[in-house]
Amino acid sequence: MTSRFKSLGAKTRRLGERFRHAALVPFVALACHPAMAELPTLVTPTEGVNGTTVANGDIIGTSGAIFKAIIAIVVLVICAWFFLQAMAGTISKWKEYTNGRAAIGDMKEYIGMAVVMGVFIVMLGTYAISSLG
């Protein structure tokens, strides 16, 4: 009698597995169906190196324009990083000043150097971007 129940349980499990596999068929068919939307394409920058207009299909002009855009992005990232570092340093100097470990002159000197270096970095970045165009 127990062997009958075991075989009936095995048949039930196999039937359940078949139903689960059959339930997956629509999902597999949907996943295998080709996409209806286009893949994203790279937008060609309109202005290349030396201010030239990039024609459609011009690989050299497109690569120059993308290089110019990459330089601009790197300059912006460096300026943002320096700004965050200067603000973090200023906050730490302020904490040292409030705890009595630094004089007000130290804090003023740090803020002055941060401003001078910030202006210098922005000027260098602007020159790097403008020299390409």
C-alpha positions in Angstrom: 0.0 0.0 0.0 2.8 2.4 0.8 4.4 1.8 -2.5 1.2 2.8 -4.2 1.2 6.1 -2.2 4.8 6.7 -3.1 4.2 6.2 -6.8 1.1 8.4 -6.6 3.1 11.1 -4.9 5.9 10.8 -7.5 3.3 11.1 -10.3 1.8 14.2 -8.6 5.2 15.8 -8.3 6.0 15.2 -12.0 2.6 16.6 -13.0 3.3 19.7 -10.8 6.7 20.1 -12.5 5.1 19.9 -15.9 2.5 22.5 -15.0 5.2 24.8 -13.8 7.2 24.4 -16.9 4.1 25.0 -19.0 3.4 28.1 -17.1 6.9 29.4 -18.0 6.3 29.0 -21.8 4.6 32.5 -22.3 7.4 34.2 -20.4 10.1 32.4 -22.4 8.3 33.3 -25.7 8.0 36.9 -24.6 11.7 37.0 -23.7 12.8 35.5 -27.0 10.7 37.9 -29.0 12.8 40.7 -30.6 12.6 44.1 -29.1 10.3 46.6 -30.7 12.2 49.7 -29.6 15.5 50.9 -31.1 18.7 50.7 -29.2 19.9 54.1 -28.0 22.3 55.8 -30.4 25.1 58.2 -29.6 24.1 61.8 -30.3 26.7 63.4 -32.5 28.0 66.7 -31.1 27.4 69.5 -33.5 30.6 71.4 -32.9 33.9 69.7 -33.2 37.5 70.8 -32.6 38.3 74.3 -33.8 34.6 75.1 -34.0 34.0 73.1 -37.1 30.5 71.7 -37.8 30.5 67.9 -37.7 28.9 66.3 -40.8 26.7 63.2 -40.5 28.9 60.1 -40.9 32.2 62.0 -40.5 34.1 59.7 -38.1 37.2 61.9 -37.7 35.0 65.0 -36.9 32.8 63.0 -34.6 35.8 61.5 -32.6 37.2 65.1 -32.3 33.9 66.4 -31.0 33.6 63.5 -28.5 37.2 64.1 -27.4 36.3 67.8 -26.8 33.2 66.8 -24.8 35.2 64.4 -22.7 37.8 67.1 -21.9 35.0 69.4 -20.9 33.5 66.7 -18.6 36.8 65.9 -17.0 37.4 69.6 -16.3 34.0 69.9 -14.7 34.6 66.8 -12.6 38.0 68.1 -11.4 36.5 71.5 -10.5 33.7 69.9 -8.6 36.1 67.6 -6.8 38.4 70.5 -5.8 35.3 72.5 -4.6 34.2 69.6 -2.4 37.8 69.1 -1.0 38.1 72.8 -0.3 34.7 72.8 1.6 35.7 69.7 3.6 39.0 71.3 4.5 37.3 74.5 5.5 34.9 72.7 7.7 37.8 70.7 9.4 39.7 74.0 9.9 36.6 75.5 11.4 36.3 72.6 13.8 39.9 72.9 14.8 39.4 76.7 15.4 36.3 76.1 17.5 38.2 73.5 19.5 41.1 75.8 20.1 43.7 73.9 18.2 44.0 76.5 15.3 44.2 80.3 15.2 41.8 82.4 13.2 44.8 83.3 10.9 45.2 79.6 10.0 41.6 79.4 8.9 41.8 82.7 6.9 44.9 81.5 5.2 43.3 78.2 4.3 40.2 79.9 2.9 42.3 82.3 0.9 44.4 79.6 -0.6 41.2 77.6 -1.4 39.8 80.6 -3.3 43.0 81.3 -5.2 43.5 77.7 -6.1 39.8 77.4 -7.1 40.1 80.4 -9.4 43.3 79.0 -10.9 41.8 75.6 -11.6 38.7 77.1 -13.2 40.9 79.3 -15.4 43.0 76.3 -16.4 39.9 74.3 -17.2 38.4 77.2 -19.3 41.7 77.5 -21.2 41.7 73.7 -21.9 38.2 73.8 -23.2 38.7 77.0 -25.2 42.0 75.8 -26.8 40.1 72.9 -28.5 37.5 75.2 -29.9 
